[in-house]
Amino acid sequence: MLMLENIEPKEVWKYFEEICKIPRCSKNEERIANYIMEVARNYGYEVSRDRVGNVVARKGEAKITFQCHMDMVCEKNKDVVHDFLKDGIKPYIDGDYVRARGTTLGADNGIGIAISLALMEKNLPIEFLFTVDEESGLTGAFALEKGFIKGKYLINLDSEDFGVIYIGCAGGGNSTISMKVRYLNKRGEGVRIVVKGLKGGHSGIEIDKGRANSIKLLARILYELDGRIGKIEGGDKHNAIPREAFAEIITEKSIEEIKKKAEEMKNIFTGEYPQEKSIEIVVEKCEMSRVLDKRASRKILNLLLALPHGIISMSQDVKGLVETSTNLATVRMEEELKIVISSRSSIDSALDGVMQSIRCIAQLAGAKVEEGSKYPGWKPNLESKLLKMASEAFYELYGKEPEKKAIHAGLETGIIGKITGINEIISIGPQIEHPHSPDEFVQISSVEKFWKYVLHLIEKIHKIG
């Protein structure tokens, strides 16, 4: 007996329950791909698979391509015994929500897959693209080859906000700055300075929230103290605003003078960043065995203070959207200094421009720069024909305009659009909360409304073209 058989739309939930039985962590999509291909062939779809495992199913002269990813984030509570390589997800109904027992539910993007499979039963001329490895690297989207999909309109089903049409996203790229350092052997008592207690957050979605960068704050303190650096470290991940940073220095100032300066700087930072209610600056003695000279120390601080962090520009098209930003993400110093900066923009040329600025600043400091592969942005197009049809379809069903939003983070749509040349793109979905965590749930009533919306939108596109 199916757990979800009595909720509407039944044709969607029956597939979602089957999908939940199939383990499908990132890079483990073989079984879900086989299931999708079996369903598609049963309904007369032409099925293809590319070299990395992306699946396309097509019937007739399809104008519309629905796209979703096959993998899910696999997280569980510590007290839960669950083998994601072998065990299926156990969904259950909790009022208006479907949840999982102690694990991620995988509604991201399992509901998108279920809706796609339910649409196959309608015998419509539609194309479906199912990508691999979205959650851990966008590998499937990056590996897509031009011509693999043929639709004119790309509708991504990976959004998590019902009533919102996403119309843009940021592209991005990382810059790794490295500089050789030469230490002086100097044993003795030094001072360890720690900046902590900051909020941090996602370097794209939360870059506009007025949060402080611990590396920047630490560099400002060190600049005031004018000491010799023995160690400096801060930040953790390229896509997270740094919350903590520390340095070990030798300075001619007394520990009391340093503590006084630290308290003075804390008051300054609290005034500059009113959101940061828990800033801590800890000063304590430490033993040191090597340091840089003053000139090298000052060069490092000049570099850290000159590098950009935060909002570079706001969108002229979408109110409140960050267009371009950078995140001074990590700093480490062993035998060489290494700094990682993550840059984002919804305009590819603007991304190139900010990464060029970073490169020039680093070169002025005598450092080397390596730039990782970039992923393209998706610039909002408020004149899009698909957006107009999608907005009208929503209004006709629910009597109100959907919200139009863009996100300052990377999505598959930006990459797919760049590779295929498709420029009529939207991203939509039902209401999903707390994805990527065991608290994840999908709202049942929103799935029913979303299903009706998708059917109406298909009808409208086929009528208008």
NUMAR-812803 format. One record per residue (C-alpha): residue number from 1; x, y, z; residue in three letters. Coordinates in pm, 1 decimal, decimal comma, m for minus. Each point is the difference from the previous one (the first is absolute). Layout:
! residues N
<NUM; <X; Y; Z>; "ALA">
...
! end
This chain:
! residues 465
<1; <0,0; 0,0; 0,0>; "MET">
<2; <136,8; 338,5; m97,9>; "LEU">
<3; <48,8; 255,1; 278,3>; "MET">
<4; <m85,2; 294,4; m225,4>; "LEU">
<5; <m278,9; m153,2; m208,8>; "GLU">
<6; <m283,4; 209,6; 143,4>; "ASN">
<7; <139,2; 346,1; m66,6>; "ILE">
<8; <m42,1; 203,1; m316,2>; "GLU">
<9; <117,4; 4,5; m267,6>; "PRO">
<10; <21,1; m378,2; 20,4>; "LYS">
<11; <186,3; m30,5; m330,7>; "GLU">
<12; <285,2; 210,3; 143,2>; "VAL">
<13; <18,5; m151,5; 348,9>; "TRP">
<14; <7,1; m359,2; m127,4>; "LYS">
<15; <319,2; 79,9; m190,6>; "TYR">
<16; <150,1; 194,5; 289,3>; "PHE">
<17; <m48,5; m298,9; 228,3>; "GLU">
<18; <169,9; m228,4; m251,8>; "GLU">
<19; <286,1; 249,7; m34,9>; "ILE">
<20; <43,5; 1,2; 380,0>; "CYS">
<21; <69,9; m374,9; m12,2>; "LYS">
<22; <301,1; 53,3; m227,4>; "ILE">
<23; <335,1; 107,0; 156,0>; "PRO">
<24; <125,5; 298,5; m201,2>; "ARG">
<25; <271,6; 197,1; 173,8>; "CYS">
<26; <218,3; 215,0; m223,7>; "SER">
<27; <219,0; m214,5; m229,2>; "LYS">
<28; <m227,4; m298,9; 69,9>; "ASN">
<29; <m275,0; 65,1; m253,9>; "GLU">
<30; <13,5; m321,6; m204,5>; "GLU">
<31; <m310,2; m160,7; 153,8>; "ARG">
<32; <m217,7; 310,6; m16,5>; "ILE">
<33; <111,0; 58,7; m360,2>; "ALA">
<34; <m100,2; m355,5; m92,9>; "ASN">
<35; <m339,2; 46,7; 167,0>; "TYR">
<36; <m63,4; 327,4; m186,1>; "ILE">
<37; <99,0; m155,1; m333,2>; "MET">
<38; <m227,9; m299,6; 60,6>; "GLU">
<39; <m301,3; 223,6; 71,6>; "VAL">
<40; <75,9; 220,7; m300,7>; "ALA">
<41; <26,9; m294,9; m238,8>; "ARG">
<42; <m324,3; m146,8; 134,9>; "ASN">
<43; <m176,0; 320,2; m107,9>; "TYR">
<44; <156,5; 5,4; m345,1>; "GLY">
<45; <275,4; 255,0; 57,1>; "TYR">
<46; <325,2; m3,4; m194,1>; "GLU">
<47; <274,7; m30,3; 263,6>; "VAL">
<48; <369,6; 92,1; m17,4>; "SER">
<49; <281,9; 12,5; 254,1>; "ARG">
<50; <325,5; 192,7; m31,4>; "ASP">
<51; <353,8; m88,6; 110,6>; "ARG">
<52; <m42,1; 128,9; 358,4>; "VAL">
<53; <m345,3; m151,1; 57,3>; "GLY">
<54; <m240,9; 283,5; m80,3>; "ASN">
<55; <m330,2; m133,8; m135,9>; "VAL">
<56; <m224,7; 158,9; m261,2>; "VAL">
<57; <m347,7; m129,6; m88,9>; "ALA">
<58; <m181,5; 151,6; m297,3>; "ARG">
<59; <m328,0; m45,1; m184,3>; "LYS">
<60; <m82,5; 171,3; m328,7>; "GLY">
<61; <100,4; 356,1; m89,8>; "GLU">
<62; <36,3; 120,1; 356,1>; "ALA">
<63; <2,6; 375,4; 64,1>; "LYS">
<64; <31,8; m38,4; 376,9>; "ILE">
<65; <290,2; m154,5; 192,2>; "THR">
<66; <m67,8; m74,1; 366,7>; "PHE">
<67; <322,9; m40,1; 196,0>; "GLN">
<68; <86,7; m134,4; 343,7>; "CYS">
<69; <290,9; m182,0; 164,9>; "HIS">
<70; <2,9; m364,5; 105,4>; "MET">
<71; <224,8; 18,6; 307,5>; "ASP">
<72; <m83,5; 109,3; 353,4>; "MET">
<73; <190,9; 124,9; 303,4>; "VAL">
<74; <37,0; m292,9; 241,2>; "CYS">
<75; <m3,2; 118,4; 362,4>; "GLU">
<76; <m132,0; m169,7; 313,7>; "LYS">
<77; <m33,2; 66,1; 369,8>; "ASN">
<78; <282,0; m145,8; 209,6>; "LYS">
<79; <m229,6; m243,9; 179,2>; "ASP">
<80; <m143,6; m142,6; m323,6>; "VAL">
<81; <133,6; m322,7; m153,4>; "VAL">
<82; <m26,1; 38,6; m376,9>; "HIS">
<83; <224,3; m113,9; m286,8>; "ASP">
<84; <m62,7; 241,0; m287,1>; "PHE">
<85; <168,6; m237,4; m245,7>; "LEU">
<86; <m252,3; m277,3; 71,2>; "LYS">
<87; <m298,7; 135,6; 192,0>; "ASP">
<88; <m292,4; 191,9; m141,6>; "GLY">
<89; <m152,0; 309,3; 157,4>; "ILE">
<90; <m297,7; m54,2; 233,3>; "LYS">
<91; <m253,1; 279,0; m65,4>; "PRO">
<92; <m299,7; 67,4; 221,7>; "TYR">
<93; <m290,1; 246,0; 9,8>; "ILE">
<94; <m3,8; 266,8; 269,6>; "ASP">
<95; <m308,4; 216,9; m50,5>; "GLY">
<96; <58,1; 199,1; m319,1>; "ASP">
<97; <358,9; m118,9; m31,7>; "TYR">
<98; <192,1; m303,5; m116,2>; "VAL">
<99; <315,2; m59,2; 203,4>; "ARG">
<100; <260,1; m276,5; 37,1>; "ALA">
<101; <88,3; m193,8; 314,1>; "ARG">
<102; <333,7; 141,7; 115,7>; "GLY">
<103; <147,3; 61,5; m345,9>; "THR">
<104; <m24,4; 244,9; m282,6>; "THR">
<105; <m321,1; m57,2; m195,8>; "LEU">
<106; <142,4; 60,5; m345,7>; "GLY">
<107; <m295,7; 210,7; m113,0>; "ALA">
<108; <288,0; 205,1; m137,9>; "ASP">
<109; <m21,5; m108,8; m281,7>; "ASN">
<110; <m209,2; m318,0; 33,6>; "GLY">
<111; <m327,0; 190,8; m34,5>; "ILE">
<112; <126,9; 141,9; m328,7>; "GLY">
<113; <73,6; m352,9; m123,1>; "ILE">
<114; <m342,8; m123,8; 115,1>; "ALA">
<115; <m178,7; 282,9; m181,9>; "ILE">
<116; <201,0; m73,6; m314,4>; "SER">
<117; <m91,9; m369,9; 8,2>; "LEU">
<118; <m366,2; 82,9; 65,5>; "ALA">
<119; <5,0; 230,3; m303,5>; "LEU">
<120; <124,8; m288,4; m214,3>; "MET">
<121; <m336,2; m171,9; 57,4>; "GLU">
<122; <m173,4; 291,5; m178,0>; "LYS">
<123; <144,9; m100,0; m339,3>; "ASN">
<124; <110,2; 356,2; m80,5>; "LEU">
<125; <278,8; 114,4; m235,5>; "PRO">
<126; <242,7; 97,3; 276,8>; "ILE">
<127; <370,9; m46,5; 65,0>; "GLU">
<128; <141,9; m84,5; 343,9>; "PHE">
<129; <360,4; 44,7; 113,4>; "LEU">
<130; <123,6; m172,7; 316,4>; "PHE">
<131; <350,9; 99,1; 108,9>; "THR">
<132; <250,9; m168,8; 230,3>; "VAL">
<133; <200,5; 137,7; 290,8>; "ASP">
<134; <m161,7; 340,5; 41,1>; "GLU">
<135; <43,8; 6,0; 374,9>; "GLU">
<136; <375,0; m60,2; 15,3>; "SER">
<137; <137,1; 183,3; m301,9>; "GLY">
<138; <m251,6; 59,7; m283,3>; "LEU">
<139; <195,0; m265,8; m191,6>; "THR">
<140; <m290,1; m108,6; m218,2>; "GLY">
<141; <m84,5; 352,2; m109,9>; "ALA">
<142; <365,0; 82,3; m75,5>; "PHE">
<143; <39,3; m317,5; m210,2>; "ALA">
<144; <m311,4; 61,0; m209,3>; "LEU">
<145; <68,5; 17,3; m373,8>; "GLU">
<146; <m170,6; 235,4; m241,0>; "LYS">
<147; <m276,2; m183,7; m185,5>; "GLY">
<148; <m73,9; m247,7; 280,2>; "PHE">
<149; <m324,1; 185,9; 68,9>; "ILE">
<150; <m212,1; 164,7; m268,7>; "LYS">
<151; <m275,6; 195,6; 176,9>; "GLY">
<152; <m60,4; 372,1; m47,2>; "LYS">
<153; <m117,6; 65,2; 357,5>; "TYR">
<154; <195,8; m129,3; 301,5>; "LEU">
<155; <m201,5; m43,7; 321,2>; "ILE">
<156; <208,5; m100,9; 299,9>; "ASN">
<157; <m198,5; m177,5; 275,1>; "LEU">
<158; <254,3; 51,2; 279,2>; "ASP">
<159; <m145,1; 310,0; 165,5>; "SER">
<160; <m120,2; m25,6; 360,1>; "GLU">
<161; <m239,4; 297,4; 22,0>; "ASP">
<162; <m353,5; m46,1; m130,5>; "PHE">
<163; <m134,4; 317,7; m157,2>; "GLY">
<164; <345,9; 120,1; m98,2>; "VAL">
<165; <148,5; m10,5; m349,2>; "ILE">
<166; <379,1; 11,5; 3,4>; "TYR">
<167; <141,3; 187,2; m297,9>; "ILE">
<168; <372,8; 28,2; 64,4>; "GLY">
<169; <301,3; m119,5; 194,2>; "CYS">
<170; <362,9; 87,2; 53,8>; "ALA">
<171; <298,8; m154,1; m167,8>; "GLY">
<172; <322,6; m31,0; 192,0>; "GLY">
<173; <365,6; m84,7; 21,2>; "GLY">
<174; <278,8; m30,0; 256,8>; "ASN">
<175; <335,8; 176,7; 10,4>; "SER">
<176; <283,4; m160,5; 199,1>; "THR">
<177; <277,8; 242,5; 90,1>; "ILE">
<178; <336,1; m139,9; 111,2>; "SER">
<179; <315,9; 173,1; 114,5>; "MET">
<180; <325,6; m147,3; 128,1>; "LYS">
<181; <96,0; 110,2; 351,5>; "VAL">
<182; <336,4; m3,7; 174,5>; "ARG">
<183; <5,1; m44,4; 375,5>; "TYR">
<184; <255,2; 125,2; 252,2>; "LEU">
<185; <85,4; m235,8; 285,2>; "ASN">
<186; <m108,7; 183,3; 311,5>; "LYS">
<187; <m99,3; m188,7; 310,5>; "ARG">
<188; <m183,6; 181,5; 270,9>; "GLY">
<189; <m329,0; 118,7; 135,2>; "GLU">
<190; <m255,9; 122,4; m248,1>; "GLY">
<191; <m366,2; 91,2; m5,6>; "VAL">
<192; <m286,6; m198,6; m147,0>; "ARG">
<193; <m296,1; 209,6; m116,5>; "ILE">
<194; <m328,6; m172,8; m82,6>; "VAL">
<195; <m305,5; 155,1; m166,1>; "VAL">
<196; <m310,3; m216,5; 45,0>; "LYS">
<197; <m372,4; m0,7; 68,9>; "GLY">
<198; <m99,7; 132,9; m342,6>; "LEU">
<199; <m314,6; m119,7; m179,6>; "LYS">
<200; <160,5; m100,9; m329,0>; "GLY">
<201; <m240,7; m155,3; m250,4>; "GLY">
<202; <m25,4; m95,0; m366,9>; "HIS">
<203; <229,5; 222,5; m203,5>; "SER">
<204; <m260,5; 48,1; m272,6>; "GLY">
<205; <m342,6; m0,8; 158,9>; "ILE">
<206; <109,1; 185,8; 315,5>; "GLU">
<207; <268,2; 232,7; m136,8>; "ILE">
<208; <m246,5; 291,4; 21,0>; "ASP">
<209; <m93,4; m56,7; 364,5>; "LYS">
<210; <260,5; 238,8; 143,7>; "GLY">
<211; <213,3; m271,1; 158,3>; "ARG">
<212; <363,8; 55,2; 89,9>; "ALA">
<213; <293,9; m198,6; m140,7>; "ASN">
<214; <230,0; m126,7; 277,6>; "SER">
<215; <308,3; 12,3; m225,9>; "ILE">
<216; <m59,6; 365,1; m82,1>; "LYS">
<217; <m55,5; 90,9; 366,4>; "LEU">
<218; <313,9; m184,8; 107,2>; "LEU">
<219; <209,3; 172,3; m268,8>; "ALA">
<220; <m119,6; 339,2; 123,3>; "ARG">
<221; <102,8; m82,3; 357,1>; "ILE">
<222; <342,2; m125,5; m109,5>; "LEU">
<223; <54,8; 309,9; m211,5>; "TYR">
<224; <m49,6; 214,0; 312,2>; "GLU">
<225; <243,1; m210,0; 206,3>; "LEU">
<226; <283,7; 9,9; m258,1>; "ASP">
<227; <153,7; m330,5; 109,1>; "GLY">
<228; <172,8; m290,3; m170,6>; "ARG">
<229; <m225,1; m287,7; m103,6>; "ILE">
<230; <88,4; m358,7; 86,1>; "GLY">
<231; <m331,2; m156,6; m98,8>; "LYS">
<232; <m331,4; 110,9; m146,0>; "ILE">
<233; <m304,8; m211,1; m76,3>; "GLU">
<234; <m368,8; 59,3; m62,9>; "GLY">
<235; <m308,6; m126,0; m178,9>; "GLY">
<236; <m101,7; m353,8; m86,6>; "ASP">
<237; <m182,1; m37,1; m334,6>; "LYS">
<238; <6,2; 199,8; m322,8>; "HIS">
<239; <m376,7; 52,3; 10,6>; "ASN">
<240; <m26,1; 108,9; 364,0>; "ALA">
<241; <59,4; 346,5; 146,9>; "ILE">
<242; <284,2; m49,7; 253,7>; "PRO">
<243; <m116,0; m7,9; 362,8>; "ARG">
<244; <334,7; m49,1; 174,6>; "GLU">
<245; <364,5; 95,5; m57,4>; "ALA">
<246; <316,2; 15,5; 208,3>; "PHE">
<247; <359,6; 117,5; m19,2>; "ALA">
<248; <312,9; m42,8; 209,0>; "GLU">
<249; <232,1; 300,3; 5,8>; "ILE">
<250; <297,0; 152,0; 177,0>; "ILE">
<251; <m31,9; 369,4; 73,9>; "THR">
<252; <172,2; 259,5; 214,3>; "GLU">
<253; <m333,0; 88,3; 163,6>; "LYS">
<254; <m86,2; m143,3; 340,2>; "SER">
<255; <m281,7; m250,9; 46,2>; "ILE">
<256; <m199,8; 269,5; 182,1>; "GLU">
<257; <38,7; 240,5; m293,6>; "GLU">
<258; <m109,5; m271,8; m242,7>; "ILE">
<259; <m307,3; m85,3; 207,5>; "LYS">
<260; <m91,2; 367,7; 17,0>; "LYS">
<261; <32,6; 32,2; m379,2>; "LYS">
<262; <m205,2; m318,9; m48,3>; "ALA">
<263; <m281,7; 141,2; 214,2>; "GLU">
<264; <14,8; 327,6; m191,5>; "GLU">
<265; <m22,8; m183,5; m334,5>; "MET">
<266; <m285,3; m217,9; 127,4>; "LYS">
<267; <m202,8; 312,5; 75,4>; "ASN">
<268; <75,7; 133,3; m348,3>; "ILE">
<269; <m105,2; m327,6; m165,8>; "PHE">
<270; <m321,2; m21,6; 204,4>; "THR">
<271; <m92,5; 345,8; m124,0>; "GLY">
<272; <77,2; m90,1; m360,8>; "GLU">
<273; <m182,4; m335,4; 11,2>; "TYR">
<274; <m307,7; 36,0; 225,7>; "PRO">
<275; <m115,5; m352,1; m93,9>; "GLN">
<276; <310,6; m149,5; 156,8>; "GLU">
<277; <m109,8; m11,1; 363,5>; "LYS">
<278; <255,8; m260,4; 111,2>; "SER">
<279; <337,2; 122,0; m130,0>; "ILE">
<280; <286,2; m123,9; 217,2>; "GLU">
<281; <365,6; 102,2; m21,5>; "ILE">
<282; <214,0; m223,1; 221,0>; "VAL">
<283; <357,8; 97,6; 83,8>; "VAL">
<284; <232,8; m248,6; 171,0>; "GLU">
<285; <370,3; m74,8; 28,4>; "LYS">
<286; <155,1; m277,4; m209,8>; "CYS">
<287; <341,6; m150,0; m70,7>; "GLU">
<288; <148,2; 71,3; m342,9>; "MET">
<289; <295,4; m142,8; m191,0>; "SER">
<290; <m5,7; 192,5; m327,5>; "ARG">
<291; <m137,9; 321,5; m145,9>; "VAL">
<292; <7,8; 206,2; m316,5>; "LEU">
<293; <182,4; 330,2; m1,0>; "ASP">
<294; <m200,1; 322,0; 26,0>; "LYS">
<295; <11,0; 73,6; m371,8>; "ARG">
<296; <m135,6; m344,3; m98,0>; "ALA">
<297; <m263,2; 21,3; 273,8>; "SER">
<298; <m115,8; 339,7; m123,3>; "ARG">
<299; <m15,0; m128,1; m360,9>; "LYS">
<300; <m237,1; m279,9; 106,3>; "ILE">
<301; <m224,0; 240,2; 190,0>; "LEU">
<302; <m3,0; 245,0; m291,5>; "ASN">
<303; <m109,9; m285,1; m227,2>; "LEU">
<304; <m276,5; m122,6; 232,9>; "LEU">
<305; <m133,3; 351,8; 51,1>; "LEU">
<306; <13,0; 89,0; m371,2>; "ALA">
<307; <m181,7; m311,3; m123,7>; "LEU">
<308; <m374,2; 58,2; m53,2>; "PRO">
<309; <m265,9; m162,7; 213,2>; "HIS">
<310; <m377,4; 43,0; m12,1>; "GLY">
<311; <m238,8; 159,0; m248,2>; "ILE">
<312; <160,5; 148,0; m311,0>; "ILE">
<313; <m322,6; 95,7; m180,4>; "SER">
<314; <m378,5; m42,7; 16,9>; "MET">
<315; <m222,0; m106,0; m290,9>; "SER">
<316; <m160,6; 275,2; m206,2>; "GLN">
<317; <m273,0; m243,6; m113,1>; "ASP">
<318; <m111,6; m180,6; 316,9>; "VAL">
<319; <m56,0; 207,3; 312,9>; "LYS">
<320; <202,6; m115,0; 298,2>; "GLY">
<321; <210,7; m252,2; m195,0>; "LEU">
<322; <375,2; 0,2; 48,6>; "VAL">
<323; <152,1; m7,0; m347,2>; "GLU">
<324; <372,3; m35,5; 78,4>; "THR">
<325; <183,9; m83,7; 322,4>; "SER">
<326; <316,6; m150,0; 142,7>; "THR">
<327; <72,9; m202,8; 311,7>; "ASN">
<328; <347,1; 11,2; 155,8>; "LEU">
<329; <m46,6; m359,6; 107,9>; "ALA">
<330; <316,1; m149,9; 150,4>; "THR">
<331; <357,1; 84,8; 94,6>; "VAL">
<332; <273,3; m244,7; 105,8>; "ARG">
<333; <374,3; 49,0; 51,0>; "MET">
<334; <251,2; m282,5; 18,6>; "GLU">
<335; <293,7; m1,6; m242,0>; "GLU">
<336; <m201,6; 233,1; m217,4>; "GLU">
<337; <m296,2; 229,8; 44,8>; "LEU">
<338; <m322,6; m125,5; m161,7>; "LYS">
<339; <m315,8; 205,9; m38,7>; "ILE">
<340; <m322,0; m117,3; m168,1>; "VAL">
<341; <m258,2; 246,7; m129,9>; "ILE">
<342; <m337,3; m105,4; m141,4>; "SER">
<343; <m161,6; 238,1; m250,4>; "SER">
<344; <m356,2; m3,2; m134,7>; "ARG">
<345; <m199,7; 190,8; m260,6>; "SER">
<346; <m312,6; m47,4; m208,6>; "SER">
<347; <186,9; 173,5; m286,0>; "ILE">
<348; <293,6; m200,0; m135,9>; "ASP">
<349; <200,3; 306,4; m106,1>; "SER">
<350; <m39,6; 153,0; 348,1>; "ALA">
<351; <130,4; m324,5; 152,3>; "LEU">
<352; <301,5; 21,9; m230,8>; "ASP">
<353; <48,4; 361,4; 106,5>; "GLY">
<354; <2,3; m60,7; 375,1>; "VAL">
<355; <232,4; m299,7; m36,2>; "MET">
<356; <230,3; 219,7; m209,4>; "GLN">
<357; <6,8; 255,7; 284,5>; "SER">
<358; <96,2; m273,3; 247,2>; "ILE">
<359; <274,3; m117,7; m234,4>; "ARG">
<360; <143,1; 351,4; m32,4>; "CYS">
<361; <m0,8; 63,4; 377,0>; "ILE">
<362; <178,7; m330,4; 59,6>; "ALA">
<363; <259,4; 72,9; m267,5>; "GLN">
<364; <72,2; 341,1; 153,9>; "LEU">
<365; <82,3; m187,7; 321,1>; "ALA">
<366; <233,8; m233,6; m189,7>; "GLY">
<367; <m231,2; m299,2; 37,6>; "ALA">
<368; <m109,0; m266,8; m247,9>; "LYS">
<369; <m363,8; m61,9; m90,2>; "VAL">
<370; <m170,3; m318,8; m118,3>; "GLU">
<371; <m358,3; 18,1; m119,9>; "GLU">
<372; <m220,7; m308,4; 11,3>; "GLY">
<373; <m258,3; m82,8; m263,3>; "SER">
<374; <m289,4; 245,7; m2,8>; "LYS">
<375; <m368,4; m79,7; m29,3>; "TYR">
<376; <m226,3; 238,8; m192,3>; "PRO">
<377; <m274,3; 218,9; 140,0>; "GLY">
<378; <m356,2; 31,4; m123,8>; "TRP">
<379; <m89,7; 363,5; m53,0>; "LYS">
<380; <m365,8; 83,7; 75,4>; "PRO">
<381; <m208,8; 74,9; m309,2>; "ASN">
<382; <m320,5; 173,1; 103,7>; "LEU">
<383; <m114,7; 4,9; m365,0>; "GLU">
<384; <15,8; m380,1; m31,2>; "SER">
<385; <m293,5; m155,2; m187,0>; "LYS">
<386; <10,6; m305,5; 226,8>; "LEU">
<387; <m8,7; 220,6; 310,2>; "LEU">
<388; <m303,4; 183,0; m137,6>; "LYS">
<389; <m185,8; m326,8; m66,5>; "MET">
<390; <97,6; m144,3; 338,8>; "ALA">
<391; <m116,8; 314,9; 180,8>; "SER">
<392; <m331,2; 6,1; m187,4>; "GLU">
<393; <m61,5; m370,0; 66,3>; "ALA">
<394; <52,0; 49,3; 373,6>; "PHE">
<395; <m227,4; 305,4; 9,6>; "TYR">
<396; <m275,5; m180,5; m192,0>; "GLU">
<397; <0,5; m282,4; 255,5>; "LEU">
<398; <58,4; 182,5; 326,6>; "TYR">
<399; <m104,5; 361,7; m60,8>; "GLY">
<400; <330,9; 158,8; 93,7>; "LYS">
<401; <332,4; 71,6; m162,6>; "GLU">
<402; <286,5; m235,2; 86,3>; "PRO">
<403; <313,6; 154,4; 144,3>; "GLU">
<404; <296,4; 29,8; m234,1>; "LYS">
<405; <333,4; m58,0; 166,6>; "LYS">
<406; <361,8; m67,3; m79,4>; "ALA">
<407; <254,3; m159,9; 230,3>; "ILE">
<408; <360,2; 103,6; 65,1>; "HIS">
<409; <125,1; m358,2; m16,8>; "ALA">
<410; <72,7; m257,7; m269,2>; "GLY">
<411; <m273,4; m209,4; m162,3>; "LEU">
<412; <3,5; m263,8; m273,4>; "GLU">
<413; <m212,7; 226,9; m218,3>; "THR">
<414; <283,5; 247,3; m54,3>; "GLY">
<415; <232,6; m274,0; m120,2>; "ILE">
<416; <m260,2; m176,5; m215,8>; "ILE">
<417; <m108,1; 325,9; m161,6>; "GLY">
<418; <359,5; 91,4; m82,5>; "LYS">
<419; <79,6; m338,9; m155,9>; "ILE">
<420; <m322,9; m47,3; m195,6>; "THR">
<421; <m67,1; 359,9; m99,7>; "GLY">
<422; <m351,7; m16,1; 148,5>; "ILE">
<423; <m93,1; 343,8; 132,0>; "ASN">
<424; <m364,6; m61,8; 94,9>; "GLU">
<425; <44,5; m140,9; 351,6>; "ILE">
<426; <m186,8; m2,5; 330,5>; "ILE">
<427; <31,8; m197,2; 323,7>; "SER">
<428; <m312,2; m96,5; 198,8>; "ILE">
<429; <m108,8; m250,2; 263,8>; "GLY">
<430; <m225,8; m79,5; 298,2>; "PRO">
<431; <76,0; 106,3; 357,7>; "GLN">
<432; <297,1; m185,2; 149,2>; "ILE">
<433; <150,3; 102,1; 333,7>; "GLU">
<434; <337,7; m82,1; 158,3>; "HIS">
<435; <149,5; m186,3; m298,9>; "PRO">
<436; <336,3; m170,4; 58,6>; "HIS">
<437; <m90,9; m80,3; 361,8>; "SER">
<438; <m199,9; m270,5; 183,3>; "PRO">
<439; <m259,3; 270,8; 72,4>; "ASP">
<440; <m90,4; 18,0; m371,4>; "GLU">
<441; <m368,0; m12,8; m91,5>; "PHE">
<442; <m221,0; 67,6; m300,9>; "VAL">
<443; <m342,0; 162,0; 36,3>; "GLN">
<444; <m271,7; m231,7; m134,1>; "ILE">
<445; <m249,0; 273,8; m91,7>; "SER">
<446; <266,7; 187,1; m197,1>; "SER">
<447; <78,9; m312,1; m205,4>; "VAL">
<448; <m366,3; m27,2; m102,6>; "GLU">
<449; <m10,9; 368,2; m97,2>; "LYS">
<450; <332,7; m25,6; m178,2>; "PHE">
<451; <m113,9; m304,2; m200,2>; "TRP">
<452; <m307,5; 189,9; m123,5>; "LYS">
<453; <222,6; 296,2; m84,2>; "TYR">
<454; <243,5; m211,0; m203,2>; "VAL">
<455; <m284,8; m158,3; m199,3>; "LEU">
<456; <m152,9; 341,3; m71,1>; "HIS">
<457; <337,6; 143,9; m101,3>; "LEU">
<458; <60,6; m287,1; m245,0>; "ILE">
<459; <m342,7; 57,3; m153,5>; "GLU">
<460; <71,4; 372,0; m33,3>; "LYS">
<461; <342,0; m50,3; m160,9>; "ILE">
<462; <m136,2; m250,9; m251,7>; "HIS">
<463; <m282,2; 239,7; m85,3>; "LYS">
<464; <212,1; 315,7; m34,5>; "ILE">
<465; <330,7; m158,3; m100,5>; "GLY">
! end
